[in-house]
Amino acid sequence: MRWNVAERVNRVRWIFLPLGLCALAAVGAHAAADVVGDRVLWAVDRVDAFFDALWSSWSFTAPLVDLVGLTQRTWFARAVALAWELAADALVAVPLLGYDEREAAREWKLGRDLLLRIRSPLVAVRPAAALLVSLAGAFSVARMVQGSLQLALHLSWFAQLARAATLVCLAVVLVPRAVFRSLEHARSARYRVPAAVVLVPLLVAAVLSFR
Amino acid sequence: MRTRLPLLELFLSALCLWAAWYHTPAGALVRTAGAWLFRTRTTARPLLAYFGAGTLVPPRLPPFLAGPVPPAEALAYGAAAVLEGSPVELAPRLRTLSGRLGSDDAALLAVFCGEEAAQYAIDQARSAALEDLARALPPRAEPCIARTAQAAMLGETYALGWPLPETVRITSPFGVREHPILGGWRLHAGIDLGTAIGTPVHAVGAGVVRRASSDGVNGRILVLDHGRGVVTTYCHNEALLVRNGQRVEKGQIIARTGSSGRSTGPHLHYQIDLAGEPVDPLRFRAQRPRTMSGATD
């Protein structure tokens, strides 16, 4: 029997491909959530100031002012960003674990059909988020590869080449699969309005994290 | 076509898993759950520490100062507090590095992560701010980024001035005390400085107004963000002279003292938060204002 590594790896792709897609989206969601951390803090400050003014109007609600006090607001803002990221993971990354690969030409055709059948912007939010978050993840992973190689090997040209290669490979090999799976999942997905509330800001944040 | 690339797909998937495993709160959750399941120790950081590119670290407080800190050497004092070294030796090194790399944050990064890492971060980052520099570095730089962030935070705090004239006395220090209005033992997260209504309040450092609002507990409250995880708060003012989002310079008059909100009389509640944790402002000053009994909150 001939030893063929590629063939053997091919047999377990149903395990590592969904995991890789999920991880790519998780990295992208974190890059997006991290880049808007300051804006989340700003928003929490505004909301906190509004509620502090409201609660302190009556003596029996005044103790609520200290509930998210001056000290807790930074922690609270970070917790909001974390909750947002984990919600995005649940809505975008976790469904990618259900990726079931088909023959390439059939997958592209099916993807195009699913795209043409979208009738509501609410259905398009998840695939759009999958596209931008996966791209944000690709940028983030490529940056980590470059940094690790640069500081380990001290070869600037090699690190830059590795970054570009990683980015292109992820964008060509994994990102389309993530979008395809998301298109497939979006048809049957529930809670479309809450999902849009979570994911639309994430789309903007993901684009901000591109570099 | 795709089935001919299983090795590339495996390699790319492994890269994504590596990045997610070490670089995201979701990865930290999985690592922590795995450690709990197999009863091993996890190296995952607290979930909230994954934000701010690893620069949001809890402050490690330095000992009380023996003498005044020259403003130009504040960063060296911050670095020395983390390295447990001498600020006198670190100051010229930091000046040289700052001149060579073009920013104080990059100089600090060079001290803790090495000059090559700092130079690489400058080449890749969007700005010379520590958070952006840290974002450009790979996951293995996390420990030295955390130490750099500590030093930057302490250095920024050492450089802060004082909001009122030095002669103004403290009416309630930082620490756990019996609350003068509500009763019961609570942490007083800042210090109260007893002064007449209308005394000008000065910004202790350059920064951005993160909050200028009013409520029945804190009164007219002002929060300044000085960057590097340092935030100062001024409560119970009579009037606020700056607005949300405004940039202020060190020494600028930002408010006038009063007794608004939950207060027993005219005073200023002054608070310093490092990475969201309140610290005693006197820990970062050699001069100690005298204390007296008087108005508090």
Boltz contact constraints between the chains, C-beta under 6 A:
constraints:
  - contact:
      token1: [A, 6]
      token2: [B, 6]
      max_distance: 6.0
  - contact:
      token1: [A, 6]
      token2: [B, 7]
      max_distance: 6.0
  - contact:
      token1: [A, 9]
      token2: [B, 6]
      max_distance: 6.0
  - contact:
      token1: [A, 9]
      token2: [B, 7]
      max_distance: 6.0
  - contact:
      token1: [A, 9]
      token2: [B, 10]
      max_distance: 6.0
  - contact:
      token1: [A, 10]
      token2: [B, 6]
      max_distance: 6.0
  - contact:
      token1: [A, 13]
      token2: [B, 6]
      max_distance: 6.0
  - contact:
      token1: [A, 16]
      token2: [B, 10]
      max_distance: 6.0
  - contact:
      token1: [A, 16]
      token2: [B, 13]
      max_distance: 6.0
  - contact:
      token1: [A, 20]
      token2: [B, 13]
      max_distance: 6.0
  - contact:
      token1: [A, 20]
      token2: [B, 16]
      max_distance: 6.0
  - contact:
      token1: [A, 23]
      token2: [B, 16]
      max_distance: 6.0
  - contact:
      token1: [A, 23]
      token2: [B, 17]
      max_distance: 6.0
  - contact:
      token1: [A, 23]
      token2: [B, 20]
      max_distance: 6.0
  - contact:
      token1: [A, 24]
      token2: [B, 16]
      max_distance: 6.0
  - contact:
      token1: [A, 26]
      token2: [B, 20]
      max_distance: 6.0
  - contact:
      token1: [A, 26]
      token2: [B, 24]
      max_distance: 6.0
  - contact:
      token1: [A, 26]
      token2: [B, 26]
      max_distance: 6.0
  - contact:
      token1: [A, 27]
      token2: [B, 19]
      max_distance: 6.0
  - contact:
      token1: [A, 27]
      token2: [B, 20]
      max_distance: 6.0
  - contact:
      token1: [A, 27]
      token2: [B, 24]
      max_distance: 6.0
  - contact:
      token1: [A, 30]
      token2: [B, 24]
      max_distance: 6.0
  - contact:
      token1: [A, 34]
      token2: [B, 51]
      max_distance: 6.0
  - contact:
      token1: [A, 37]
      token2: [B, 51]
      max_distance: 6.0
  - contact:
      token1: [A, 37]
      token2: [B, 52]
      max_distance: 6.0
  - contact:
      token1: [A, 45]
      token2: [B, 210]
      max_distance: 6.0
  - contact:
      token1: [A, 45]
      token2: [B, 211]
      max_distance: 6.0
  - contact:
      token1: [A, 49]
      token2: [B, 211]
      max_distance: 6.0
  - contact:
      token1: [A, 49]
      token2: [B, 213]
      max_distance: 6.0
  - contact:
      token1: [A, 52]
      token2: [B, 215]
      max_distance: 6.0
  - contact:
      token1: [A, 53]
      token2: [B, 215]
      max_distance: 6.0
  - contact:
      token1: [A, 56]
      token2: [B, 215]
      max_distance: 6.0
  - contact:
      token1: [A, 56]
      token2: [B, 216]
      max_distance: 6.0
  - contact:
      token1: [A, 56]
      token2: [B, 217]
      max_distance: 6.0
  - contact:
      token1: [A, 62]
      token2: [B, 217]
      max_distance: 6.0
  - contact:
      token1: [A, 65]
      token2: [B, 217]
      max_distance: 6.0
  - contact:
      token1: [A, 70]
      token2: [B, 233]
      max_distance: 6.0
  - contact:
      token1: [A, 71]
      token2: [B, 189]
      max_distance: 6.0
  - contact:
      token1: [A, 71]
      token2: [B, 278]
      max_distance: 6.0
  - contact:
      token1: [A, 74]
      token2: [B, 276]
      max_distance: 6.0
  - contact:
      token1: [A, 75]
      token2: [B, 276]
      max_distance: 6.0
  - contact:
      token1: [A, 78]
      token2: [B, 48]
      max_distance: 6.0
  - contact:
      token1: [A, 78]
      token2: [B, 51]
      max_distance: 6.0
  - contact:
      token1: [A, 81]
      token2: [B, 51]
      max_distance: 6.0
  - contact:
      token1: [A, 82]
      token2: [B, 25]
      max_distance: 6.0
  - contact:
      token1: [A, 82]
      token2: [B, 47]
      max_distance: 6.0
  - contact:
      token1: [A, 89]
      token2: [B, 26]
      max_distance: 6.0
  - contact:
      token1: [A, 104]
      token2: [B, 1]
      max_distance: 6.0
  - contact:
      token1: [A, 104]
      token2: [B, 2]
      max_distance: 6.0
  - contact:
      token1: [A, 141]
      token2: [B, 15]
      max_distance: 6.0
  - contact:
      token1: [A, 141]
      token2: [B, 16]
      max_distance: 6.0
  - contact:
      token1: [A, 141]
      token2: [B, 19]
      max_distance: 6.0
  - contact:
      token1: [A, 144]
      token2: [B, 19]
      max_distance: 6.0
  - contact:
      token1: [A, 144]
      token2: [B, 138]
      max_distance: 6.0
  - contact:
      token1: [A, 147]
      token2: [B, 137]
      max_distance: 6.0
  - contact:
      token1: [A, 147]
      token2: [B, 138]
      max_distance: 6.0
  - contact:
      token1: [A, 148]
      token2: [B, 138]
      max_distance: 6.0
  - contact:
      token1: [A, 150]
      token2: [B, 120]
      max_distance: 6.0
  - contact:
      token1: [A, 151]
      token2: [B, 117]
      max_distance: 6.0
  - contact:
      token1: [A, 169]
      token2: [B, 12]
      max_distance: 6.0
  - contact:
      token1: [A, 170]
      token2: [B, 12]
      max_distance: 6.0
  - contact:
      token1: [A, 173]
      token2: [B, 12]
      max_distance: 6.0
  - contact:
      token1: [A, 174]
      token2: [B, 12]
      max_distance: 6.0
